[in-house]
Amino acid sequence: MSPELRALSEQHLTGSGETVIGPFRPDGGGLSYIQVADERGASYFDIGDAWNAATPTERLAANQHVLDVAIANRDTVTLSVPFNMIKPDTFTAAEIRYLELHGYRQISDTTWVPAGEGG
């Protein structure tokens, strides 16, 4: 990942202990994950217009970097919509699988925590 893309991926890391993931445009309407994160003061992934210029590999690397930071910080991860609204073939579902592969577990309809914490 280029230094520029890395910097863009880190621009919305707040150090709050919470990272929000979810759909950009939820089915049926509602707030995007960015709006939910802003309301909560939480970290989130958004590289802005660079998304359009980035390759799929670059997009994935930038997104994974933000998840890796959340994992390293042992952030609570909040889903911006109820879990049952997440389709298996979406970016959000892939993010959840990645978190779970790295020891996170679901403790509510919208919350994942590192192993040994919560519920």
C-alpha positions in Angstrom: 0.0 0.0 0.0 1.3 3.4 -0.9 2.1 5.9 1.9 -0.6 8.2 0.6 -3.3 5.5 0.7 -2.1 4.4 4.1 -2.5 8.0 5.4 -5.9 8.3 3.8 -7.0 5.0 5.5 -5.9 6.3 8.9 -7.5 9.8 8.7 -10.7 8.6 10.5 -9.0 6.7 13.3 -10.1 8.4 16.5 -8.5 6.4 19.3 -11.9 6.1 20.9 -11.7 2.4 21.5 -14.6 1.8 19.1 -14.6 1.2 15.3 -17.8 1.2 13.3 -18.3 -1.0 10.2 -21.4 -1.6 8.1 -23.0 -0.8 4.7 -22.4 2.6 3.1 -26.0 2.5 1.8 -28.1 0.2 4.1 -30.9 -1.7 2.3 -34.1 0.0 3.2 -32.4 3.3 4.1 -30.9 4.4 7.3 -27.6 5.9 8.3 -24.4 4.8 6.7 -21.6 3.4 8.9 -19.8 6.7 8.5 -22.7 8.7 9.9 -23.0 6.2 12.8 -19.3 6.5 13.5 -19.4 10.3 13.4 -22.3 10.3 15.9 -20.4 8.1 18.2 -16.9 9.6 17.8 -15.7 6.2 16.6 -13.1 5.2 14.1 -14.1 4.1 10.6 -12.7 3.3 7.1 -13.1 5.9 4.4 -10.6 6.9 1.8 -12.9 9.3 0.0 -12.5 9.8 -3.7 -9.3 7.8 -3.7 -11.7 4.8 -3.6 -12.6 5.4 -7.3 -8.9 5.5 -8.4 -7.7 2.5 -6.2 -7.5 -1.0 -7.5 -9.6 -3.7 -5.8 -6.4 -4.9 -4.2 -5.5 -1.4 -2.9 -9.0 -1.0 -1.5 -8.8 -4.3 0.3 -5.4 -3.5 1.7 -6.5 -0.1 3.0 -9.7 -1.5 4.5 -7.8 -4.4 6.1 -5.2 -1.9 7.5 -8.0 -0.1 9.5 -9.3 -3.5 10.8 -5.7 -4.4 11.8 -5.4 -1.2 13.7 -8.8 -1.9 15.5 -7.6 -5.4 16.3 -4.2 -4.2 17.6 -6.0 -1.6 19.8 -8.5 -4.2 20.9 -11.4 -1.9 19.9 -15.0 -2.8 20.3 -16.4 -3.1 16.8 -19.9 -1.8 16.3 -22.1 -2.8 13.3 -24.1 0.2 12.0 -27.1 -2.0 11.2 -28.5 -5.2 12.8 -26.5 -8.3 11.9 -29.5 -9.9 10.1 -29.3 -7.1 7.5 -25.8 -8.1 6.4 -25.7 -10.3 3.3 -22.9 -12.9 3.1 -21.3 -11.6 -0.1 -20.7 -8.0 1.1 -17.7 -6.1 2.2 -19.2 -5.9 5.7 -19.7 -9.7 5.9 -16.0 -10.1 4.9 -15.0 -7.6 7.6 -16.9 -9.6 10.2 -15.3 -12.8 9.0 -11.8 -11.2 9.2 -12.5 -9.9 12.8 -13.7 -13.4 13.9 -10.6 -15.0 12.3 -8.6 -12.7 14.6 -10.3 -13.7 17.8 -13.3 -11.3 17.9 -16.7 -12.7 19.0 -20.2 -11.4 18.6 -21.8 -10.4 21.9 -24.9 -8.7 20.6 -26.8 -7.9 17.3 -24.3 -5.1 16.6 -21.2 -5.7 18.8 -18.0 -7.7 18.4 -15.3 -7.7 21.0 -11.8 -9.2 21.3 -11.6 -12.7 22.9 -11.8 -12.4 26.7 -13.8 -9.2 26.8 -17.5 -8.3 27.1 -20.7 -10.3 27.6 
